[in-house]
C-alpha cells in the first residue's frame, strides 16, 4: 500500500473519489466484503473473522431518487442517501450488511435494507440505550451472538486471539488518527480540516492494516512540510453527527476559517476511543461501543446535583477538545430529522454558552445543493469572532 512521498494525497483522492475501490479489488481476489452502517458496529469482530469491513457512506452530490420510493422522506437524509446509492448498485459487490440500533432511522429501516439488497448475509445489532450493568451484560451477549453468526457465515470460529489481534490493529489505527489531529494544534495547522476529513473517510474503506499504512504515509508526508499550507484564521470546531463528505468542511475553510478539530462520527467520536486490553475481549469491545463512544442515542443517568454538572458529564469531551485545540468558535451542524442530535441542540448550546465560546447552529439537508446556501451565515459568524 505504501507509495512514494508526494504521491500519497493523490492516492487518498483516488480512494475518496472512487469509494470502495480497494474493497472491490479484494473481492476480485476472493475476499468477502461486509458493509456496515454507523460507528457503533464493532469492526474488530468483522476483521477477526478474516472478512473485509467497508463502512457505507452516502453521497451529497447524488440526488435521492430510488431511496425515496421505499423510505419516508421524513427519515434521516443521511440514511436515505446511503440507502439510495445502495439501491443504485454502489455496494452490490458486498457479501453482507450489518446495521446497529443507533437511531430509529437505522433500526426501523433494517428490514427494508435486508429485503431490498438481498445480500447473502445480514445482521442487526441490538444496542441498548442505557450503559448500566444490565445493559452492558445484554450488549456483551448480543455481540457474542453476532460473533457466532458471522463466524458461521465465514465458516470460521473466531478465537479470543483473533479478537485480540484485531483490537490491537484498531487501537494502533486510532493512535495514528490522533497523531494526525495533533498536527492541527499549531497556528496555522499543518494539515487542513478538509485534508484530514478526506484521509479519515478513506481510512474506513480499507482493511485496518492497510489503513494503518496509509496513515503512516500521510504522517510521513506531512512531516516533510516545511511550512503550514494555511494562513492564520479563526480556529473552528465542527460538532454534529456523521459528516462523510468533505463539502461542508471545505465550505467552512473556504469561508475564511481553519477547522482544527471536530466532534463527529467520522472524527474524534469514532477514532479516539480505544478498546481496553488485558481482559475479556468481548466485554472490552462492548464497553467501547456502548459507553466510550459519546453518542446522543445513548442515555446516561444524571450525573451531579445541578444541570451544569450534568452538562459537564455529558459534553465535557467537547470542552476538553476546545481547550486542547484552542478553538475560537463552534459550528453545530445537524441534519434535518436527526432526532438524537436534534433533541440535544439546546443542551449542547447551553454547555458551549457556559464555556463563553461563540456557537453557530446550522440545520441542513444531506445535499451539496443546500450546503452552499449556508455560506453567508458562516461568513457572518466568522466576522463576528474574527
N, C-alpha and C positions, 0 to 999 in steps of 0.2 A: 504493500500500500504506500510505502514511502516514495516521495517524489523529490526531485532536486529543489533546493532552496529557490524561491521565486516563482515556482510553479504551483505551490500549494493552494493559493487562493483561486487560481483558475480551476483546480480540481474541485474545491469547495463549491464554486459557482456551477460547475457541471453537475455535481450531485444534487445541488439545491434546485437547479432548473429542471433536471430530469429526476425528480424524486423517486426513489425506489430502484434506481438503475443497478446499484450493487446487489440488491436482493434478487432482482431478475437474473443477473449474471449467475448468482449462486444457485438459483432454481434451475437454470440450464445445466448446471454442473451436478444436479441430482439432489441438492439440499431441499428440505421442506421449509417453507416460509410461513410464519404465523403473524398475521396482522393483529394489532391491538389498538384500542382507543383509550386515551387518557393516561395520566401519570400514575394512576392508582393500580395499574396492572403490574404484578411483580415479575419483571423481566428476568430476574435471576433464575426463576423456575423454568422459564422458556429456554434460556441459554443452557442451563444444567441438563436439559433433555437432549441437547445437540441440535435443536431447531434454531432457525434464524428469526429473531423478532424484528418486526417492522412496524413502527408507530404510524398510524393513519393520520394524515393531515388533510385539511381542506384546501381550497384554492379561492382566494378572494377575487381572482380575475375570471373565474368561471361562473356564469350565471346559473342559479339553481333552477333547473327545469324538471328533469326526471324525478328528483327527490321530492318535489312538492306534489307529485301525483300520489305519493304514498304516506307522506308525513304532513301533519298540520303545520301551517305557516306560522303559528304562534309558538312552535318549538324553537329551541335554541338555534340561531342561524349557523353557528359553528358546526353543530351536529348535523344539521340539514345539509351543509356543504360537503361534509365528509361522506355522508350517505349518498348524496347526489353523484359525486365523482366515482364512488364505488359502483353505483348502478351503471355508470357510463364506461366501466371496464378498467378503471385505473388500477384496481387491485385483483384483477382476475387471475393473476399468476399465483396468488397466495393459496395455501392449503388449509388455513384455518383462521378463525376470528375469535377474539376474546374481548368482551365488554364488561366493565365493572359497574356496580351500582354506585356511580359517582353522583349522578343527579337524575331527576325524573326524565329529562330529555334522552338520556342514555338508557336508563333502566326500562322505561316504558316503550322504547323502540327496539329493544333487543330482538324480539320475535320477528319484527319486520326485517331487520338486517339478516337474521338467520334464514328466513324463508326466501327472501329476495335474492340473496347472493348464492345460496345453495352450496356453500363450501364443504369440503369433506369433514371438517371438524369445527365445532363452535362450542364456546363455554361462557357462561355468565357467572361472574364472581360477585357473590353477595356480601358486600361490606356493610357492617353495622354502622350506625351513625354516632354512637357513643364510643368512648375509649375506656370505659371502666373495665374491671376484671372480667365479668361475664362476657362482655363484648369481645375482649381480646381472646378469650378462650374460644368463643364461637368462630372468630375470624381465623384463628390458627387451624381449627378443624376444617373450616371452609377451604383454606389453602391446601391442606393435606388432601382433601377431595379433588381439588384441581390438580395437584401433583400426580395423583394416581390416574386421573382421567387423561392428562396429557401424556403420561408415561405409556398408557395403553395405546394411544394413538401413534406414538413414536416407536412402539414396541421396544421400550427400554425402561428398566426400573431405575428411578432417579435416586442415587445414593446421597447420603449426607456429605460425602467427599465431593461429589459433583456440585452440590449446592455451595459448599464452602469455597470451591474454586471460582464459581460464578460470582459469589458475593465479593470475593477479593478483586476480581476484574472490574466489577461495577464500582466498588469503593475507590479503586485507582482512577477510574474514569471520572468520578466526582471530584477527586483531588485535582485532576488536570483541568477540569472545567473551572474549579475555584481559582486555580492559578491564572487562567485566562481573565477572570474577573479582577484579579489583583493588578493586572496591567492597566486597569481603568481608574486606579486610585490617584495617579499623577494628574497634574493640571497643566496642560491638557492631557487627556488619556492617550495611551499608546495604541489603543485599538478602539474603533468606533462601536457604538451600540449596534449599528447595522451589521458590521462585520461579525460581531460575536453572536448575534441572533442567527445569522446565516450558518455559522460554524456549529452551533448547538443544535440547530434543526437538522443539519446533515448528520451530526453525530448519532441522532436517534434512528437514522435509517441504515446504520451499519452494524454488523456484529461487533460486540463490545471490544474485542481485541483490536479490530481494525479502527474502531472509533478512538481507542487509546493512541494508536499510531498517528492518526490524523491530528489529534490534539497535540501530540508531541511535535509533529511537523509544523503546526501553526505556531506553537510556542517558540520553536527554533527560529522560524522566520521572523517573528516579532522581536526576538532577542537581538536581531541584527539591525533593527530600525535605529537609525542614528538620532532621529528626532520625531516627535509626535506628528502624525499626519493631520491633526486637528488644531484649531485655534482655541484659545480660552473662550469659554462661553458659559451661560448658566448650566449648572450640573443638575440633571433631571433624573428622577426615579420614575419608572412606569410600573404601576400596580394594577393588577387585574387577573384575568383568567388565562386562557390559552391563546397566545399570540404566536402562531406558527408560520406566519408570512412576515417578511421584513418591511412591508409597505408602511405600516404605522410608525415604526421606529424611524424609518427613513424620513417620513414626513416631519417628525419632531426635530430631527437633526438638520434637515433642510431648512427648517423654520428659524434656525439660529441657536440650537442648544446642543449639548453633549449628553446623550443618555448614558450615564455612568453605572447604573445598576438597575435592577428590576426586582419585583416580587411577582413572578409569572410562573405558569406551569412549565413552560419550556424555558426555564431560567433558574433562579435560585431556589424556588419552591420545589422543583423537581431534582435539580442537580446537586444540591448541597447536603441534604440529609444522608447519612451513611447507614448501613446495616451493621449492628453490633456484631462482633466476632467473639468466639470462645465458648458460646453456649449452644443451645438447640437452634439450628439454623432456621427452622420454620417459625419458631417463636420470635426470633430476631427479625425475620422478614415481615411477619405480621405486625410487629411493633413499629417498624419503619413506615409501612404504608398506611397504617391506621392512625398512629399517633404522631410520628415525626413530620409527616407532610402536613403542613398547616393549611388545610383547605376548608373553606367555609361550609362545605357539605357535611363536615364532621362537627358534632355537638360536643362541647366541652362544659363540664359543670362550672358553675360560677366560682371564680377564684377571688378571694378577698371580700372585704365587707362593703367596699364602695364601688360605684360604677367605674371610677378612674382605675382602680386596682384590677377590675375585671378587664377593662380595655387593654391595660398593660400586659396582662396574661395572654390575651388573645392576639394582640398585634405588636408585641414587643420586638419580634424579629424584624418588623419593618422599621421600627425606631433604631434598632441596632445597625441596620444597613444604612439608614440615613446618616448616622453618625460616622460610621466607618468610611463611607464614600463621600462624605462632606457634601451632601445633597442640598441644593438651593430650593428645589420645588418638586412636588409630586404630581404626576398626572394619573388620575384614577380612571382607567379605561375599561369600560364594562360593555359587554354585548347586550343588545336588547333581548328580553325574555330569558336572561340568565338569572334564574331565581336565587341560587345560592349566593352569588356575589351581589345581586340587586338588593336583597334583604339586608346586606351588611354595609351598604353605602353610607348610611347615616352614622353607624358606629365607627367605620374606618375614618370618615371625615372628622368625627369628634376626637378620635385619637390623634390624628395628624394636627388638628387645631390645637390640641393640648401641647404639642411639641413646638408650636409657633412657627409652623412651616406652611408656605403657600400651597394650596391644593386646587387643581383644575379637574372637575369631574366631567367626563365625556361618556355618553351612551351612544353606541353606534351599531350599525348592521355589520355583518361579516362580509364586506364587499369593498373592493377597490373603488367602486363608483361613489361610495359615500365617504370614504376616508378623506378625500381631497377637500370636502366641504368643511372639515374641521380646522383647516389651515389658519383662518382668520382668528379663531378663538385661541389657538395655540400661540400664535404670534403676539396677540394681546397679552396673554399670560406671561410670556417671556419678557415682554417690555415692562410689565409690572414688577417682575422680580429682578430684572437686569440692572 
